[in-house]
Amino acid sequence: MPVHFEIQAADPEAAKAFYSGLFGWTYDTWPGFDGYFLVKAADIGQGHPITGAIMSRSGESPAPHSSPRGAVITLPVASTDESYTWALGHGGAEAMPPFDIEGVGRVAYVEDGQGNIVGMIQASM
């Protein structure tokens, strides 16, 4: 399972144009996931060790020039449920409880106690 990043954007089309110009990225849509655009590049995408997406932001955009914000990184784990439970018991907080994505795996997101969100994924077998 590759490392996966997600860049949230209030205007995904503007973000796509920005990253296309900056890095030469192109995008595929993911059927059933409106506002979620899979990044394609020479070294990013299916079949590579890193996959990524630009997605519609689910909340308010951070204020310009505020403290650093970043993309969400999703890393592979042996068990999403066990890792999620461990995180909540060790200073983490719920960001999005475990859920299944058909054909991909079981995913969850937690806050790390430092204001960051990190994702975890257990690949489908």
C-alpha positions, 0 to 999 in steps of 0.5 A: 500500500503506497503512502497517500497525501490529500490536499484540501481546497475550497476551490479544487479547480483552482488548486488543480490548476495551481499544482498542474502549473507548478508540478505538471500534475494531471488528474483522474476523477474517482467515480462515486467521490465527488470533489476528489481528484487523483493526482497523476505524475511521473512518480505519483499515482497508481503503481507508484509508492506515493498516491495523492489527491486534491479534494474539496475542503470539508470545513472552513479554509484557514486564514491566509498567513496563519500558522503552517498548515499542511496536507494530510498524509495517510500511511499503511497500518496492519490494522486500522481499528487497532491503530485508531484505538491506540492513537485515541488512547495516547493523546490523539483525538478523533478526526474521522472514525474508521470506514471502508472504501470498497476495493481500497481498504479501511481508513481512519483519521486522527488528530495527533495532539499537535494540531495535525491530522494523520490518516491510516489505511489497512489495505483490502485483501 
